[in-house]
Amino acid sequence: MNSYIYLDHAATSPMNDKVIDAMTLAMRAVYGNASSIHGAGRESRKQLDDAREVLAQSIGAKSGEIILTSGGTEADNTAILGTAYARATEGKHIITTQIEHHAVLHTCEKLEREGFDVTYLPVDTEGRVSVEAVQRALREETILVTIMYGNNEVGTIQPIAEIGELLRNHQATFHTDAVQAYGLETFDVTELQVDLLSVSAHKMNGPKGIGFLYHKTGTPLASYILGGSQEKKRRAGTENVPAVLAFAAAVQSASELRSDKRALYNHFKQIMLDVFTQGKLSFHVNGDTKDVLPHVLNISFTGMEVESFLVNLDMAGICASSGSACTAGSIEPSHVLVAMFGQGAEELRNSIRFSFGEGLTEDDVRQAAEKTATIVRRLAN
Ligand SMILES: Cc1ncc(COP(=O)(O)O)c(C=O)c1O
């Protein structure tokens, strides 16, 4: 048994028993190379095809539209670099937002260094980009719009279907990073009108190191990883069959448990907020409180300093996160909170992200909230 209360499921989540069983079974029995033509290879191919079908169906796609990747970062890199390099002759303008994950932002920055022009759209104080801002930024030569589905730090959900509708008659490829949303939100790629969509297994109780990029048939996309002919020549490399089978098991269990989990995590949010309110703490929630991912709760506590806050939470056995990158021992302010509140805002120094997931009980959450309240009372000034 772990002695800590894990409230960092947005960073990564544990695999559940069904997923571990699917993975260990496959590690023992399904070891052929899916490209081999002998019996062992054909067995792997068959299992891989079945798993790919599960992944495709989960977003209303066809199985040939799923490119297996090593996770969300590679899916984002493939989407952005693959589109830019395939479409550079049609235009060099890309639109994204200031609150994307670094897998998107750093890739866009690389393209800027290579002569592409990137517009980083601002967001409002709830962390949402406006459809009108996307419309104003669009140019004839825009080749890619890449906007995340749900933010990993504050949970705010973006108007993806509305942006999809806006882009219906525009040449731009539309990509969404759905890494945090997949599993807990339901969506259909046709309804969203997206051409590319990134997903990662380890955020929804699957294994680390596996994900996929949905690639709508006919969308121009240059290959990013070169080598063999796997994934219809869109992503070379021998497929990680045990991880893919475990991913499919995670997807199946997510769809069975989705509505219960959503209700439970909303209840967990309310428990924490009630404990903080009853404890008379001075705090506010960062991000939208309605159109928001159910598992993410980002809170700004007046008078707290994030470094000592996190250390004290850790000492109290609570795993949470600041949503900021910890570089060389110092915590960089979160680019998401900077985009929402501006440089110098108190939220950059005093915000903590709690995120919920499988295995957590009401009792864990209440205990964590009470310990957090005690720490805030001790440290806030
Ligand atoms: C929104 C978002 N995109 C991309 C990623 C990267 O995914 P992975 O860890 O699978 O590479 C993450 C993970 O933190 C994320 O939260």
PDBQT file of the ligand as one rigid body, heavy atoms in Angstrom, charges set to zero:
ROOT
HETATM    1  C1  LIG A 401      -2.289  18.417 -22.945  1.00  0.00    +0.000 C 
HETATM    2  C2  LIG A 401      -1.103  17.511 -23.063  1.00  0.00    +0.000 A 
HETATM    3  N1  LIG A 401      -0.546  17.300 -24.260  1.00  0.00    +0.000 NA
HETATM    4  C3  LIG A 401       0.511  16.483 -24.429  1.00  0.00    +0.000 A 
HETATM    5  C4  LIG A 401       1.074  15.818 -23.360  1.00  0.00    +0.000 A 
HETATM    6  C5  LIG A 401       2.243  14.911 -23.583  1.00  0.00    +0.000 C 
HETATM    7  O1  LIG A 401       1.833  13.567 -23.558  1.00  0.00    +0.000 OA
HETATM    8  P1  LIG A 401       2.890  12.377 -23.267  1.00  0.00    +0.000 P 
HETATM    9  O2  LIG A 401       3.295  12.497 -21.844  1.00  0.00    +0.000 OA
HETATM   10  O3  LIG A 401       2.128  11.125 -23.571  1.00  0.00    +0.000 OA
HETATM   11  O4  LIG A 401       4.024  12.561 -24.223  1.00  0.00    +0.000 OA
HETATM   12  C6  LIG A 401       0.536  16.019 -22.084  1.00  0.00    +0.000 A 
HETATM   13  C7  LIG A 401       1.167  15.383 -20.893  1.00  0.00    +0.000 C 
HETATM   14  O5  LIG A 401       1.443  16.036 -19.904  1.00  0.00    +0.000 OA
HETATM   15  C8  LIG A 401      -0.587  16.873 -21.930  1.00  0.00    +0.000 A 
HETATM   16  O6  LIG A 401      -1.140  17.091 -20.730  1.00  0.00    +0.000 OA
ENDROOT
TORSDOF 0
